[in-house]
Amino acid sequence: MPVYLLAAACAIGVVLIAARLVKRGTEDAAPDGPTTGHTGAMISALFLLAFAVAIVVPWTSADSARLNTYAEGQAVVEAAWTAERLPTPLRAPLQDGLSDYARFVRDSEWRMMADGKLSPDGWTRLERLRRAALALPAGEDEEKDARSAMLDQIAQISTARHQRAMDAKTTPPAGLLVITLLTGLLVILLPFLSGARPRGMALVPLALMAGLLGVGVYLCLDIMHVFTGALAVEPDAFTSVLAEMRRISSGG
């Protein structure tokens, strides 16, 4: 942050020095003069750039997080199908554990991700599944292959879970939101700062623009976290997993 402030101070210093040194040309104090027009255009462009980035980054993060939840859910389903290759006494505990994990993520852990964290209990459940898979007998080729495939699927679940933990902590840079807010305020206040005094009907379009800018800036704040707000990733993937698990256990 000090570096950014220093850069801004240097740029302001360049403007003040130029104003002192440049003697040619005409003075420009009009609210609709070239200085105000140039400044307004640049501030608007900067606001639009910051606003676009503040929208695109969370949107992209939300799409990536959503796809990752489906990847994690698909790994759970594939692990359940792998367990079907095992004898019933060995199959049932693994499938029950997988269903319990998916239900825990959907019903309990999902609310915690709004605060940027995952539950330690989820890791415990996944570790319990891994230990159960490691304890499977590795005698016959079919059981040995099923055990290896089960461990691979649990590893994929773990990888996707780690990615979900990272997604829960992901937010746009704070400086980007600050720039969006400051440039939005400057766009609104520039006519007043340049010496203009909007009155009567001239205030109507200015007020409408201010209202729309306020909504846009609020939208940036609302979507900054992938598991809350307007773009929040819902636990639909794990709802589908539980439905698929019921179909697998019923032999459908």
URBEL-V535210 format. One record per residue. N is the residue number from 0. RES is the residue in three letters. PHI is phi as a letter, one per 40 degrees, with the letter a starting at -180 (NA if undefined). OMEGA is omega in degrees with one decimal (* if undefined). D_LAST is the distance of its C-alpha to the last C-alpha in Angstrom with 1 decimal. Layout:
{{N | RES | PHI | OMEGA | D_LAST} {N | RES | PHI | OMEGA | D_LAST}}
This chain:
{{0 | MET | NA | 177.3 | 59.0} {1 | PRO | d | -180.0 | 62.8} {2 | VAL | c | 179.4 | 62.6} {3 | TYR | c | 178.8 | 61.2} {4 | LEU | c | 178.4 | 63.9} {5 | LEU | c | 178.0 | 66.5} {6 | ALA | c | 178.5 | 65.3} {7 | ALA | c | 179.1 | 65.6} {8 | ALA | c | 178.4 | 69.0} {9 | CYS | c | 179.4 | 70.2} {10 | ALA | c | 177.1 | 69.1} {11 | ILE | c | 177.4 | 70.9} {12 | GLY | c | 177.8 | 73.9} {13 | VAL | c | 179.1 | 74.0} {14 | VAL | c | -178.7 | 74.1} {15 | LEU | c | 179.1 | 77.0} {16 | ILE | c | 179.2 | 78.9} {17 | ALA | c | 179.0 | 78.5} {18 | ALA | c | 179.4 | 79.7} {19 | ARG | c | -171.2 | 82.8} {20 | LEU | c | -176.3 | 83.6} {21 | VAL | c | -177.5 | 83.0} {22 | LYS | b | -177.8 | 86.1} {23 | ARG | c | 179.4 | 85.8} {24 | GLY | g | -178.6 | 84.1} {25 | THR | b | 176.9 | 84.2} {26 | GLU | c | -176.8 | 83.0} {27 | ASP | b | 178.2 | 79.7} {28 | ALA | b | -176.7 | 79.3} {29 | ALA | c | 178.2 | 77.9} {30 | PRO | c | 179.6 | 74.4} {31 | ASP | b | -179.3 | 73.6} {32 | GLY | c | -177.6 | 75.3} {33 | PRO | c | 179.8 | 73.9} {34 | THR | c | 179.3 | 73.1} {35 | THR | c | 179.2 | 70.9} {36 | GLY | c | 178.7 | 69.3} {37 | HIS | c | -179.5 | 68.5} {38 | THR | c | -180.0 | 67.2} {39 | GLY | c | 180.0 | 65.1} {40 | ALA | c | -178.6 | 63.4} {41 | MET | c | 178.4 | 62.7} {42 | ILE | c | 178.0 | 61.4} {43 | SER | c | 179.1 | 59.1} {44 | ALA | c | 179.0 | 57.9} {45 | LEU | c | 178.0 | 57.2} {46 | PHE | c | -179.1 | 55.4} {47 | LEU | c | 178.1 | 53.1} {48 | LEU | c | -179.8 | 52.4} {49 | ALA | c | -179.3 | 51.6} {50 | PHE | c | 179.7 | 49.5} {51 | ALA | c | 179.5 | 47.5} {52 | VAL | c | -179.5 | 46.8} {53 | ALA | c | 176.1 | 45.9} {54 | ILE | c | -173.5 | 43.3} {55 | VAL | c | -176.8 | 41.9} {56 | VAL | c | 177.5 | 41.5} {57 | PRO | c | 179.2 | 39.3} {58 | TRP | c | 178.8 | 37.3} {59 | THR | c | 179.3 | 36.7} {60 | SER | c | 179.8 | 35.9} {61 | ALA | c | 177.8 | 33.4} {62 | ASP | c | 179.4 | 31.6} {63 | SER | c | 179.5 | 31.6} {64 | ALA | c | 179.2 | 30.3} {65 | ARG | c | 178.0 | 27.5} {66 | LEU | c | -179.6 | 26.4} {67 | ASN | c | 177.7 | 26.6} {68 | THR | c | 177.4 | 24.3} {69 | TYR | c | 176.1 | 21.6} {70 | ALA | c | 178.0 | 22.5} {71 | GLU | c | 179.3 | 22.2} {72 | GLY | c | 179.4 | 18.9} {73 | GLN | c | 177.2 | 17.5} {74 | ALA | c | 176.7 | 19.1} {75 | VAL | c | 179.7 | 17.3} {76 | VAL | c | -180.0 | 13.8} {77 | GLU | c | 176.7 | 15.1} {78 | ALA | c | 178.4 | 16.5} {79 | ALA | c | 177.1 | 13.2} {80 | TRP | c | 176.9 | 11.8} {81 | THR | c | 179.1 | 15.3} {82 | ALA | c | 178.2 | 15.0} {83 | GLU | c | -179.7 | 12.2} {84 | ARG | c | -177.6 | 15.2} {85 | LEU | c | 173.0 | 17.2} {86 | PRO | d | -174.4 | 17.7} {87 | THR | d | -179.7 | 16.1} {88 | PRO | c | 179.0 | 19.4} {89 | LEU | c | -175.5 | 19.6} {90 | ARG | c | -171.5 | 16.1} {91 | ALA | d | -179.1 | 15.8} {92 | PRO | c | -179.5 | 19.0} {93 | LEU | c | 179.9 | 18.2} {94 | GLN | c | 176.6 | 14.8} {95 | ASP | c | 178.6 | 16.6} {96 | GLY | c | 177.6 | 19.5} {97 | LEU | c | 177.2 | 17.7} {98 | SER | c | 179.0 | 16.2} {99 | ASP | c | 178.8 | 19.7} {100 | TYR | c | -179.4 | 21.3} {101 | ALA | c | 179.4 | 19.5} {102 | ARG | c | 178.7 | 20.2} {103 | PHE | c | 179.2 | 23.8} {104 | VAL | c | -176.4 | 24.4} {105 | ARG | c | -170.8 | 23.2} {106 | ASP | c | -173.5 | 24.9} {107 | SER | b | -171.8 | 27.9} {108 | GLU | c | -173.8 | 28.8} {109 | TRP | d | 179.7 | 28.6} {110 | ARG | c | -179.3 | 31.7} {111 | MET | c | -176.0 | 33.7} {112 | MET | c | 174.6 | 33.3} {113 | ALA | c | 177.5 | 35.5} {114 | ASP | c | 175.7 | 38.3} {115 | GLY | g | -178.6 | 37.6} {116 | LYS | a | 175.0 | 36.1} {117 | LEU | b | -177.7 | 32.9} {118 | SER | c | 174.1 | 32.5} {119 | PRO | c | -179.7 | 33.5} {120 | ASP | c | 177.2 | 30.9} {121 | GLY | c | 176.6 | 28.2} {122 | TRP | c | 179.0 | 30.0} {123 | THR | c | 179.6 | 30.1} {124 | ARG | c | 179.9 | 26.4} {125 | LEU | c | 177.4 | 25.9} {126 | GLU | c | 177.8 | 28.6} {127 | ARG | c | 177.2 | 27.1} {128 | LEU | c | 179.9 | 23.9} {129 | ARG | c | 179.2 | 26.2} {130 | ARG | c | 177.1 | 28.1} {131 | ALA | c | 177.7 | 25.1} {132 | ALA | c | 177.8 | 24.1} {133 | LEU | c | -178.2 | 27.8} {134 | ALA | c | 179.8 | 27.9} {135 | LEU | c | 177.7 | 25.2} {136 | PRO | c | -178.5 | 26.9} {137 | ALA | b | -176.7 | 27.9} {138 | GLY | c | -178.2 | 28.9} {139 | GLU | c | -177.0 | 26.9} {140 | ASP | c | -178.0 | 26.3} {141 | GLU | c | 179.1 | 22.5} {142 | GLU | c | 179.4 | 22.7} {143 | LYS | c | 178.5 | 25.5} {144 | ASP | c | 179.3 | 23.6} {145 | ALA | c | 178.4 | 20.6} {146 | ARG | c | 179.8 | 23.1} {147 | SER | c | 179.8 | 24.9} {148 | ALA | c | 179.1 | 21.9} {149 | MET | c | 178.7 | 20.9} {150 | LEU | c | 177.9 | 24.5} {151 | ASP | c | -179.6 | 24.5} {152 | GLN | c | 178.0 | 21.6} {153 | ILE | c | 176.1 | 23.2} {154 | ALA | c | 177.5 | 26.5} {155 | GLN | c | 176.0 | 25.0} {156 | ILE | c | -179.5 | 23.8} {157 | SER | c | 179.0 | 27.3} {158 | THR | c | 179.2 | 29.0} {159 | ALA | c | 178.2 | 27.2} {160 | ARG | c | 176.5 | 28.1} {161 | HIS | c | 178.2 | 31.7} {162 | GLN | c | 177.5 | 31.7} {163 | ARG | c | 176.1 | 30.4} {164 | ALA | c | 176.9 | 33.3} {165 | MET | c | 178.8 | 35.7} {166 | ASP | c | -178.5 | 34.3} {167 | ALA | c | -179.0 | 34.9} {168 | LYS | c | -173.4 | 38.6} {169 | THR | c | 173.2 | 39.2} {170 | THR | a | 176.4 | 41.8} {171 | PRO | c | 177.5 | 44.3} {172 | PRO | d | -179.5 | 47.8} {173 | ALA | c | 180.0 | 49.8} {174 | GLY | c | 179.0 | 52.8} {175 | LEU | c | 178.9 | 50.9} {176 | LEU | c | 178.1 | 50.3} {177 | VAL | c | 179.3 | 54.0} {178 | ILE | c | 178.2 | 55.2} {179 | THR | c | -179.7 | 53.1} {180 | LEU | c | -177.3 | 54.5} {181 | LEU | c | 179.8 | 58.1} {182 | THR | c | 175.3 | 58.2} {183 | GLY | c | 177.1 | 56.7} {184 | LEU | c | 179.3 | 59.5} {185 | LEU | c | 176.9 | 62.1} {186 | VAL | c | -179.4 | 60.9} {187 | ILE | c | -171.9 | 61.4} {188 | LEU | c | -176.0 | 64.8} {189 | LEU | d | 178.6 | 66.3} {190 | PRO | d | 179.9 | 68.4} {191 | PHE | c | -179.8 | 69.9} {192 | LEU | c | -179.4 | 70.5} {193 | SER | c | 176.1 | 72.3} {194 | GLY | h | 178.6 | 74.7} {195 | ALA | c | 177.8 | 73.3} {196 | ARG | b | -180.0 | 73.3} {197 | PRO | c | 179.2 | 70.8} {198 | ARG | b | 174.8 | 71.8} {199 | GLY | g | -176.3 | 70.8} {200 | MET | c | 178.0 | 68.3} {201 | ALA | c | 178.8 | 68.1} {202 | LEU | c | -175.8 | 66.1} {203 | VAL | c | 179.0 | 63.4} {204 | PRO | c | 178.5 | 61.7} {205 | LEU | c | 178.5 | 62.3} {206 | ALA | c | 177.8 | 60.5} {207 | LEU | c | 178.1 | 57.6} {208 | MET | c | 179.6 | 57.3} {209 | ALA | c | 178.9 | 57.5} {210 | GLY | c | 179.4 | 54.8} {211 | LEU | c | 176.5 | 52.4} {212 | LEU | c | 178.2 | 53.2} {213 | GLY | c | 177.6 | 52.5} {214 | VAL | c | -180.0 | 49.0} {215 | GLY | c | 179.3 | 48.4} {216 | VAL | c | 177.0 | 49.5} {217 | TYR | c | 178.2 | 47.4} {218 | LEU | c | 177.5 | 44.4} {219 | CYS | d | 179.6 | 45.1} {220 | LEU | c | -174.6 | 45.2} {221 | ASP | c | -174.5 | 42.0} {222 | ILE | b | -174.0 | 39.8} {223 | MET | c | 178.5 | 41.3} {224 | HIS | b | -170.5 | 38.3} {225 | VAL | c | -178.2 | 34.9} {226 | PHE | b | 173.5 | 33.1} {227 | THR | a | 173.9 | 35.6} {228 | GLY | g | -172.8 | 37.3} {229 | ALA | c | -178.6 | 36.6} {230 | LEU | b | -173.8 | 34.6} {231 | ALA | d | 174.8 | 32.7} {232 | VAL | c | -179.3 | 29.3} {233 | GLU | c | -177.9 | 26.7} {234 | PRO | c | -178.5 | 23.8} {235 | ASP | c | -178.7 | 21.3} {236 | ALA | c | -177.3 | 19.8} {237 | PHE | c | 171.4 | 18.9} {238 | THR | c | 177.0 | 17.6} {239 | SER | c | 178.6 | 15.1} {240 | VAL | c | -178.3 | 14.4} {241 | LEU | c | 177.2 | 13.7} {242 | ALA | c | 178.5 | 11.3} {243 | GLU | c | 178.9 | 9.4} {244 | MET | c | 177.3 | 10.0} {245 | ARG | c | 178.9 | 8.6} {246 | ARG | c | 179.8 | 5.1} {247 | ILE | c | -177.3 | 5.9} {248 | SER | c | 179.5 | 7.7} {249 | SER | c | 178.9 | 5.5} {250 | GLY | g | -178.8 | 3.8} {251 | GLY | c | * | 0.0}}
